[in-house]
Each structure stands twice: as structure tokens, then as C-alpha cells.
Amino acid sequence: MPARTGAEFLNGMRDGREVWIGRDRVTDPRDHPALRGAAEAIAAVFDLHHQFPDDCLFPDPETGEPIAISHIIPRSREDLLRRHKGLRRVAEFSVGLMGRTPDYMNVTYAGFAGRSDEWAANGNEHGAANLVAFQKELARKDLSLTHTLIHATTDKSRGHVPSGLEPTQLHKVEDTGHGILVRGARVLATLAPFSDEIAVYPSQPMPDADPRHALSFCIPMATPGLKFLCRDSVSLPRNDFDHPLSGRFDEQDAFVIFDDVEVPRHRVFIDGNLHVYNTVMSPSWRGNAMHQTMVRAWTKLEFAWGIATRMAEAIGATDPVTQQMLGEIWSYAELTRAAIVAGEQQAYEHGNGAWFLDPDPLNALRATLPYWFPRVNEIIRLIGSHNVLATPTADQFADPYLRPLIDKYLRGAGPVTAEERARIFRLGWDFAGSALASRNEQYERFYLTSGARNRQGAQLRADRTRADRLVDRFLQERP
Ligand SMILES: Cc1cc2nc3c(=O)[nH]c(=O)nc-3n(C[C@H](O)[C@H](O)[C@H](O)COP(=O)(O)OP(=O)(O)OC[C@H]3O[C@@H](n4cnc5c(N)ncnc54)[C@H](O)[C@@H]3O)c2cc1C
């Protein structure tokens, strides 16, 4: 099947899934006011592929049918540069506000399939073959995936990952006639209401865990026993003037309960193989999956710089403090772009013929972006000051009594009209101050595990050869 359209994607959502938002069990996200906007946005991403086929589609290597470029298993630097164009198109659609558009999981699984040798280690050949077959299905059916990797926090004094068997965490209960029965919880499935299937795969290694926790699989959202509890919505009714972002880009996050769920055998990729569970999230994953995350981050930072610059111009803020802060955001965007280019230029074959980026520049970004993004929001709020709150609504602009007053008293600097000024500051607030903005800041702090752990990881993984040589020169000098 070729890449799906938005309408085809939306029709796939009606499948009897158990997604809860508040007390509402949502059978179709289009029917729920908190989910409709984002459902339409994800549908638009599917349509985008057909609007820009040169950037977003490529021929399936076996069938020749056009499929999303995010499914490509890169075999060269050229493949990565081609994929970059598609990732950029998708990121620009939501100006980087939707982190888990389906390309994130597509890229991840293309990488896993490309390094199926890593999944086949330690006697897991059957699981690896299942994964390779699934990746083809994912690409050809053009599925939308959510994923859940993290063990739900109950008592951190017992450790970050399970030690022994933790019955509340996702684990295997038993083999069944058709596969395995699993039980327990995981966090946090972003995009869940807008997904066809849920993927489970490793995150942090868990050296002391009972092997029953070592699981990886993928199953349809409507699989019996699967329950999704969405967080409070930060979506607002669609009104592109009043809140241009909150009406469409709340991608949702859900707590997942596997309440005795049967996973068919052909969809099990790891079944109790702790060695594979603890090793597959290797440099290949980092050099591959972070291609998508960093193109998105760069896009979001460039948008943030753009909106902050417009805000400053709208009120004639040419003072040095404002210019410094604008230059700070630009620097974050440019450093992110530069790291992506470095990763692509230094790309190499990671094994099995699969080409991914050099993970080092991306590791550095991963350790830094969780701190840059909150600072970017702070800058936008500092530049915005009270202006982000002195913004008439579309209804007020439409009111013949209020309109002349607004035009007279709420205009901006120079030629900036009251309407232009309101649009700019509403966009700034929706990006940096709204409920959506608050959720997004939390996302940037934690979506690739916490910034704290990412910094520790950067230090652990860094190549210190040159640093040691530079220091040793002085330490080894004769007194
Ligand atoms: C909006 C959002 C969307 C998400 N989407 C997904 C998703 O789609 N799929 C998915 O699987 N997961 C998702 N996650 C979950 C995410 O992966 C976890 O929130 C993340 O891994 C952090 O988990 P944690 O609380 O265990 O973090 P920790 O690393 O434990 O960090 C929490 C805090 O603990 C403190 N801390 C204490 N001890 C340490 C230590 N030794 N090292 C580091 N920090 C320490 C730090 O202050 C840190 O900020 C999402 C999270 C958010 C917020």
C-alpha cells in the first residue's frame, strides 16, 4: 500500500480502542473537542507527504510503491540527506511543536531493522526476524505509532529501573497458545489517541531486573486489555487568531496500562532476553533516531527566534538587552543546525550496511536542549512582558464598537497595526506561556529521558582521547 492520505489515517482511528480523557472514553478522536484539532493536524502531516512527494516519499525497495521517506533504511550519506528533507517538511508543519509525529517512530524502526543484527544477538534471531517483518508492515501500511519505554515511577528509592520482579511494571505473565500474556504499566505514550499501534522497546539498561521485564513488541491500539489514560488536555477550541497553536498541536500524552494483554508471537521482538534488551539502544539508535528529534528541535528554535524578533520589532524594542536575548535564541538555533550538519557530514556505516549520523554532536545537543528550551521560553516572556497579555481577541476585533478603540490604542511601533500586534503577541504567548507551552516545556525537559541523565550520559560516552592528550602534556612535564 502506498503512503496514506490524511483521510485514510483518520478512518483508521475507529477501532474500539480504550482511550480515556477525563471520564470520556474516546472512540474516535475526531468526535472529542480536546482531540479533534490534533487529529486533523496529524492527518495534515499524512497529506503533506503527497503535497511534497520529492521530499517526503521514496519507492519501497521491494514493491516500488511510494512510501514515506522516514521509513528509509539509510545505506549512504545521500540517503540521510534525502531523509533530512522529509523530516524538515514535517517539522515545519507544526513548527516543531509536535515531537512525536509518526516520522519519529518510522525513523526509529527503520534504524532497528537496519541493525537487525543487534536485535539478533544472544539467540534472539526469531525476535529480530519478527522486527524486520514488522518494519516492512509499518512502512507499507503507513501506520502511526505511539511508544512507551519508561517504567512508571512508584518508589524511586527502589531504583530507576526494576530490580528483580516489580509486579506493577510491564512484565510477561506467561506464554499462551498464540504468543505471550503481559501485565503492568508504562509511561508515557505521547500521540496515543492518534496512533494505530503502540510500540514497546527498551530505554535504560536494567542489569538486575527479572528477565520477565525484558520485553519488546508492537500491537494495535484496540488490543483487548490495553488502556490509555490521557493527561488533562491543553488543547483549546480551534481559533487560529486567538490561539494559533493550542487549537491544533496538542499531541497528548497517556499513561498506559497493560491489563492482561496478549501479544501475538509474530509481534514479539524481545521475550525475556535481558542481554538484547540491555544492548540494542546502542550508538546506532542515537545516531539514527536523534536525526528526527534534532531537525524538529532546530525548526522549533528557528521559529522561536522568528517570533521573538517579530515581538521586539512590533514594539520597537531595539535596546541592547533585547538584542542580546534575540541573539541568544539565534545562537541556540544555529548551534543545533550546525550539530545536525556535523552529524550528517561525519555519518558512517554503523554496521550491517546501515548508515546513521555521528552520534556525538547529537549527544551534545541531547544534553543541552533540555536547558535551552526553557530559557527560550523565558526570553520570549521577558521580551513579551505585559504585551503578551494585552491582546484583544478575534471577537473583539470584529466588534464595531471596540474595533476603533483597539486600532487607536493598541497599535504597535511604526506601521504595525493593532491587529498585527495582537497576532504576533498571541503567537508568542501560545508558544511560551499557554498551557500548551507549559506542556511543551516539560516535553523538552524529559522526552529523551531527563536532561540530568542526558548530561551524565554525555560524559560517560564522550571520547576523551584528545582531552587527555592536551592535559597530559602539562601533567607529564618534568618539574
Ligand atoms: C511530555 C512528555 C512526553 C513523553 N513522551 C514519552 C513517550 O512518548 N514515550 C516514552 O516512553 N516516554 C515518554 N516520556 C517519558 C520520559 O521518557 C520520562 O519522563 C523521562 O524518561 C524521565 O523519567 P524519570 O522521571 O524517570 O526521569 P529521571 O531521569 O529520574 O529524572 C527526573 C528528575 O530526577 C532527578 N534525579 C534524581 N536522581 C537522579 C539521577 N541519578 N540521575 C538523573 N536525575 C536524577 C532529576 O532532578 C531529574 O530532573 C515523556 C515525558 C514527558 C514529560
The ligand as an ORCA input file, in Angstrom:
! r2SCAN-3c Opt
* xyz 0 1
  C       5.645     15.475     27.861
  C       6.327     14.141     27.947
  C       6.180     13.246     26.917
  C       6.777     11.988     26.994
  N       6.597     11.083     25.978
  C       7.082      9.843     26.085
  C       6.850      8.857     25.079
  O       6.199      9.123     24.064
  N       7.311      7.609     25.290
  C       8.025      7.278     26.407
  O       8.423      6.129     26.521
  N       8.269      8.189     27.357
  C       7.818      9.449     27.229
  N       8.038     10.355     28.225
  C       8.628      9.874     29.471
  C      10.012     10.282     29.592
  O      10.790      9.400     28.849
  C      10.313     10.283     31.066
  O       9.552     11.288     31.646
  C      11.739     10.561     31.255
  O      12.468      9.424     30.919
  C      12.017     10.984     32.660
  O      11.704      9.943     33.548
  P      12.111      9.975     35.075
  O      11.126     10.764     35.845
  O      12.337      8.563     35.444
  O      13.415     10.810     34.973
  P      14.705     10.936     35.853
  O      15.870     10.736     34.981
  O      14.626     10.126     37.078
  O      14.648     12.467     36.180
  C      13.669     13.093     36.998
  C      14.393     14.011     37.937
  O      15.022     13.204     38.916
  C      16.151     13.854     39.415
  N      17.164     12.830     39.646
  C      17.295     12.151     40.795
  N      18.292     11.258     40.720
  C      18.807     11.341     39.506
  C      19.864     10.667     38.841
  N      20.626      9.739     39.425
  N      20.094     10.984     37.573
  C      19.365     11.927     36.966
  N      18.356     12.589     37.549
  C      18.068     12.312     38.806
  C      16.464     14.990     38.443
  O      16.176     16.203     39.070
  C      15.522     14.798     37.298
  O      15.063     16.014     36.743
  C       7.511     11.631     28.149
  C       7.663     12.561     29.181
  C       7.095     13.801     29.097
  C       7.272     14.762     30.230
*
